Amino acid sequence: MDQDYRSQNQAVVLARLSARERQQIIDDFVDSVFADVIDEDATLVAGWMRELPSNLPEDPTSEQINAWVELAELAGDESFRQMVRRMVLSGEKNNRLEYGLNLRPLVLEHAGAALSRGIAPESTGANLILKRIIPDDLPAEETAALITWLEMVAEPRVERYWQLLSILKGEKPSPPAVPAFAWLLATLRAHR
């Protein structure tokens, strides 16, 4: 059977699921990755990850159908589930949600600009930009924890999950942030 035909068939089947059936696919995913985690921040993130629109439009766009198919595939991908589970469990030991929310605007502003200007992470200029994002006097153990956290944050599939939810809600997805976080990670490794 032709791959395109199979994908089209799958798209039609998934798009015709009821809102409850679609939500169940996402709920099963979220329940599995957040199982037994009792943490205020994790509960908040789990809620965000469950936010699907109650219904696809009567005549969904091809972009919405493709987004739903891709989201269902992501939610069913065991390697993605395991990776998100590791992220959730690491947050339980080392809560960085608040830090991440504070860091994100700095990363997008400074690392994003450095990336667009082609500044190499190993360069002296990159080290100057790094100091605008991460305090120079951050202790070594905090720097190591930050590097571990950034390795998880700079995961394109997680960002794609959020982009797909936006598309399904009829919203324009945020511009990709992973490249800026990956630049920060490379710069941290090069200079600290």
C-alpha contacts under 8 A as a table, 3 or more apart, distances in Angstrom:
res1	aa1	res2	aa2	distance
1	M	5	Y	7.26
1	M	6	R	7.05
2	D	5	Y	5.35
2	D	6	R	6.38
3	Q	6	R	5.10
3	Q	7	S	6.17
4	D	7	S	5.09
4	D	8	Q	6.12
5	Y	8	Q	5.10
5	Y	9	N	6.10
6	R	9	N	5.06
6	R	10	Q	6.11
7	S	10	Q	5.04
7	S	11	A	6.07
8	Q	11	A	5.01
8	Q	12	V	6.28
9	N	12	V	5.21
9	N	13	V	6.32
10	Q	13	V	5.12
10	Q	14	L	6.08
10	Q	69	V	7.45
11	A	14	L	5.23
11	A	15	A	5.93
11	A	65	I	6.28
11	A	66	N	6.86
11	A	68	W	7.91
11	A	69	V	5.75
12	V	15	A	5.17
12	V	16	R	6.19
12	V	65	I	7.92
13	V	16	R	5.30
13	V	17	L	6.63
14	L	17	L	5.38
14	L	22	R	7.76
14	L	68	W	7.33
14	L	69	V	6.52
15	A	56	L	7.62
15	A	65	I	6.10
15	A	68	W	7.19
15	A	69	V	7.82
17	L	20	R	7.91
17	L	21	E	5.78
17	L	22	R	6.11
18	S	21	E	5.09
18	S	22	R	6.24
18	S	55	N	7.76
19	A	22	R	5.14
19	A	23	Q	6.01
19	A	54	S	5.58
19	A	55	N	5.42
19	A	56	L	7.69
20	R	23	Q	5.03
20	R	24	Q	6.06
20	R	54	S	7.99
21	E	24	Q	5.00
21	E	25	I	6.56
22	R	25	I	5.33
22	R	26	I	6.76
23	Q	26	I	5.18
23	Q	27	D	5.95
23	Q	50	R	7.47
23	Q	52	L	6.84
24	Q	27	D	4.85
24	Q	28	D	5.91
25	I	28	D	5.34
25	I	29	F	6.44
25	I	72	A	6.97
25	I	75	A	7.27
26	I	29	F	5.08
26	I	30	V	6.16
26	I	49	M	7.93
26	I	50	R	6.15
26	I	72	A	7.50
26	I	75	A	6.51
27	D	30	V	5.08
27	D	31	D	5.80
27	D	50	R	6.30
28	D	31	D	5.13
28	D	32	S	6.11
29	F	32	S	5.31
29	F	33	V	6.41
29	F	75	A	5.51
29	F	76	G	7.13
29	F	81	R	7.17
30	V	33	V	5.31
30	V	34	F	5.97
30	V	46	A	6.30
30	V	49	M	6.98
30	V	50	R	6.99
31	D	34	F	5.34
31	D	35	A	5.56
32	S	35	A	5.30
32	S	81	R	7.71
32	S	85	R	7.95
33	V	81	R	6.21
33	V	82	Q	7.34
33	V	84	V	6.39
33	V	85	R	4.56
33	V	88	V	7.18
34	F	37	V	5.56
34	F	42	A	7.38
34	F	46	A	7.07
34	F	85	R	6.75
34	F	88	V	6.65
37	V	42	A	7.23
37	V	88	V	7.85
37	V	89	L	7.41
37	V	92	E	7.31
38	I	42	A	7.30
38	I	43	T	7.39
38	I	92	E	8.00
39	D	42	A	5.20
39	D	43	T	6.19
39	D	92	E	6.54
40	E	43	T	5.20
40	E	44	L	6.37
41	D	44	L	5.05
41	D	45	V	6.27
41	D	95	N	7.87
41	D	97	L	6.66
42	A	45	V	5.11
42	A	46	A	5.98
42	A	88	V	6.81
42	A	91	G	7.61
42	A	92	E	7.72
43	T	46	A	5.07
43	T	47	G	6.24
44	L	47	G	5.22
44	L	48	W	6.47
45	V	48	W	5.02
45	V	49	M	6.18
46	A	49	M	5.04
46	A	50	R	6.39
47	G	50	R	5.24
47	G	51	E	6.70
48	W	51	E	5.44
49	M	162	W	7.70
51	E	165	L	7.37
52	L	165	L	6.49
52	L	168	L	7.12
52	L	169	K	6.94
53	P	56	L	6.96
53	P	168	L	6.65
53	P	169	K	5.47
56	L	59	D	7.82
56	L	60	P	6.07
56	L	64	Q	7.86
56	L	168	L	7.41
57	P	60	P	4.92
60	P	63	E	7.96
60	P	64	Q	5.98
60	P	65	I	6.45
61	T	64	Q	5.17
61	T	65	I	6.35
62	S	65	I	5.03
62	S	66	N	5.97
63	E	66	N	5.13
63	E	67	A	5.96
63	E	167	I	7.52
64	Q	67	A	4.91
64	Q	68	W	6.08
64	Q	167	I	6.23
64	Q	168	L	5.48
65	I	68	W	5.15
65	I	69	V	6.23
66	N	69	V	5.10
66	N	70	E	6.06
67	A	70	E	5.11
67	A	71	L	5.95
67	A	164	L	5.36
67	A	165	L	7.86
67	A	167	I	6.69
67	A	168	L	6.65
68	W	71	L	5.02
68	W	72	A	6.07
68	W	164	L	7.30
68	W	168	L	6.96
69	V	72	A	5.20
69	V	73	E	6.18
70	E	73	E	5.03
70	E	74	L	6.12
70	E	164	L	7.71
71	L	74	L	5.04
71	L	75	A	6.09
71	L	161	Y	6.46
71	L	164	L	6.35
71	L	165	L	7.82
72	A	75	A	5.08
72	A	76	G	6.15
73	E	76	G	5.12
73	E	77	D	6.04
74	L	77	D	5.09
74	L	80	F	6.58
74	L	157	R	7.94
74	L	161	Y	7.44
75	A	80	F	7.33
75	A	81	R	6.94
76	G	80	F	7.97
76	G	81	R	7.53
77	D	80	F	5.30
77	D	81	R	6.29
78	E	81	R	4.97
78	E	82	Q	6.14
79	S	82	Q	5.12
79	S	83	M	6.13
80	F	83	M	5.08
80	F	84	V	6.14
80	F	157	R	7.55
81	R	84	V	5.26
81	R	85	R	6.01
82	Q	85	R	4.94
82	Q	86	R	6.21
83	M	86	R	5.16
83	M	87	M	6.40
84	V	87	M	4.95
84	V	88	V	6.19
84	V	158	V	7.69
85	R	88	V	5.01
85	R	89	L	6.13
86	R	89	L	5.14
86	R	90	S	6.02
87	M	90	S	5.19
87	M	91	G	6.28
87	M	152	M	6.49
88	V	91	G	5.21
88	V	92	E	6.56
89	L	92	E	5.13
89	L	93	K	6.88
90	S	93	K	5.43
90	S	94	N	6.06
90	S	95	N	7.73
91	G	94	N	4.97
91	G	95	N	4.64
91	G	96	R	6.32
91	G	97	L	7.63
92	E	95	N	5.82
95	N	98	E	7.76
96	R	99	Y	4.97
96	R	100	G	5.75
97	L	100	G	4.97
97	L	101	L	6.14
98	E	101	L	5.13
98	E	102	N	6.29
99	Y	102	N	5.10
99	Y	103	L	5.96
100	G	103	L	4.96
100	G	104	R	5.92
101	L	104	R	5.49
101	L	105	P	7.61
102	N	105	P	6.63
102	N	106	L	7.58
103	L	106	L	5.40
103	L	107	V	6.17
103	L	133	I	7.33
104	R	107	V	5.10
104	R	108	L	6.11
105	P	108	L	5.17
105	P	109	E	6.02
106	L	109	E	5.12
106	L	110	H	5.84
106	L	111	A	7.53
106	L	132	R	7.76
106	L	133	I	5.67
107	V	110	H	5.46
107	V	111	A	4.96
107	V	112	G	6.49
107	V	133	I	6.49
107	V	180	A	6.28
107	V	181	F	6.49
107	V	184	L	7.21
108	L	111	A	5.80
108	L	112	G	4.77
108	L	113	A	7.46
108	L	177	A	6.66
108	L	180	A	6.15
108	L	181	F	7.90
109	E	112	G	5.55
109	E	113	A	6.07
110	H	113	A	5.22
110	H	114	A	6.19
110	H	129	I	6.48
110	H	132	R	7.36
110	H	133	I	7.14
111	A	114	A	4.96
111	A	115	L	6.03
111	A	129	I	7.20
111	A	130	L	7.77
111	A	180	A	5.19
111	A	181	F	7.30
111	A	183	W	6.47
111	A	184	L	6.16
112	G	115	L	5.10
112	G	116	S	6.22
112	G	177	A	7.90
112	G	179	P	7.63
112	G	180	A	4.84
113	A	116	S	5.10
113	A	117	R	6.17
114	A	117	R	5.11
114	A	118	G	6.19
114	A	119	I	5.23
114	A	126	A	7.35
114	A	129	I	7.64
115	L	118	G	5.08
115	L	119	I	5.91
115	L	120	A	7.76
115	L	179	P	7.87
115	L	180	A	6.69
115	L	183	W	6.93
116	S	119	I	7.78
119	I	123	S	7.09
119	I	125	G	7.08
119	I	126	A	6.35
120	A	123	S	5.46
120	A	126	A	6.54
121	P	126	A	5.33
121	P	127	N	7.60
121	P	183	W	6.41
121	P	184	L	7.56
121	P	186	A	5.83
121	P	187	T	4.36
121	P	190	A	6.84
122	E	126	A	6.59
122	E	127	N	7.62
122	E	186	A	7.82
122	E	187	T	6.18
122	E	190	A	5.49
122	E	191	H	7.23
123	S	126	A	5.19
123	S	127	N	6.68
124	T	127	N	5.14
124	T	128	L	6.59
125	G	128	L	5.15
125	G	129	I	6.42
126	A	129	I	5.04
126	A	130	L	6.04
126	A	187	T	6.62
127	N	130	L	4.91
127	N	131	K	6.46
127	N	187	T	6.99
127	N	191	H	6.45
128	L	131	K	5.34
128	L	132	R	7.02
129	I	132	R	5.26
129	I	133	I	6.88
130	L	133	I	5.23
130	L	134	I	5.95
130	L	184	L	7.20
130	L	187	T	7.01
130	L	188	L	7.31
131	K	134	I	5.30
131	K	135	P	5.74
131	K	136	D	5.79
132	R	135	P	7.19
134	I	138	L	7.37
135	P	138	L	5.52
138	L	142	E	6.34
138	L	143	T	6.29
139	P	142	E	5.28
139	P	143	T	6.18
140	A	143	T	4.94
140	A	144	A	6.12
141	E	144	A	5.07
141	E	145	A	6.22
142	E	145	A	4.99
142	E	146	L	6.01
143	T	146	L	4.95
143	T	147	I	6.15
143	T	192	R	7.84
144	A	147	I	5.12
144	A	148	T	6.34
145	A	148	T	5.12
145	A	149	W	6.18
146	L	149	W	4.95
146	L	150	L	6.01
147	I	150	L	5.02
147	I	151	E	6.16
147	I	185	L	6.40
147	I	188	L	7.42
147	I	189	R	7.81
148	T	151	E	5.19
148	T	152	M	6.77
149	W	152	M	5.34
149	W	153	V	6.25
150	L	153	V	4.81
150	L	154	A	5.84
150	L	181	F	6.84
150	L	182	A	7.58
150	L	185	L	6.18
151	E	154	A	5.51
151	E	155	E	7.21
151	E	182	A	7.84
151	E	185	L	7.19
152	M	155	E	5.76
153	V	158	V	7.97
153	V	178	V	7.37
153	V	181	F	7.26
154	A	178	V	4.93
154	A	179	P	7.31
154	A	181	F	5.58
154	A	182	A	5.47
155	E	158	V	5.78
155	E	159	E	6.84
155	E	178	V	6.70
156	P	159	E	5.17
156	P	160	R	6.10
156	P	178	V	6.16
157	R	160	R	4.88
157	R	161	Y	6.25
158	V	161	Y	5.11
158	V	162	W	6.76
159	E	162	W	5.33
159	E	163	Q	6.33
159	E	176	P	7.40
159	E	177	A	7.78
159	E	178	V	7.14
160	R	163	Q	4.90
160	R	164	L	6.07
161	Y	164	L	5.24
161	Y	165	L	6.41
162	W	165	L	5.16
162	W	166	S	6.40
162	W	173	P	7.79
163	Q	166	S	5.12
163	Q	167	I	6.37
163	Q	173	P	4.92
163	Q	174	S	6.90
164	L	167	I	5.06
164	L	168	L	6.23
164	L	173	P	7.58
165	L	168	L	5.15
165	L	169	K	6.28
166	S	169	K	5.10
166	S	170	G	6.35
166	S	171	E	4.97
166	S	172	K	6.23
166	S	173	P	5.33
167	I	170	G	5.06
167	I	171	E	5.40
167	I	172	K	6.23
167	I	173	P	6.42
168	L	171	E	7.36
176	P	179	P	6.95
177	A	180	A	5.51
177	A	181	F	6.47
178	V	181	F	5.04
178	V	182	A	5.97
179	P	182	A	4.99
179	P	183	W	6.13
180	A	183	W	5.02
180	A	184	L	6.27
181	F	184	L	5.00
181	F	185	L	6.15
182	A	185	L	5.00
182	A	186	A	6.21
183	W	186	A	5.18
183	W	187	T	6.08
184	L	187	T	5.01
184	L	188	L	6.03
185	L	188	L	5.15
185	L	189	R	6.27
186	A	189	R	5.18
186	A	190	A	6.19
187	T	190	A	5.01
187	T	191	H	6.13
188	L	191	H	5.35
188	L	192	R	5.53
189	R	192	R	5.83
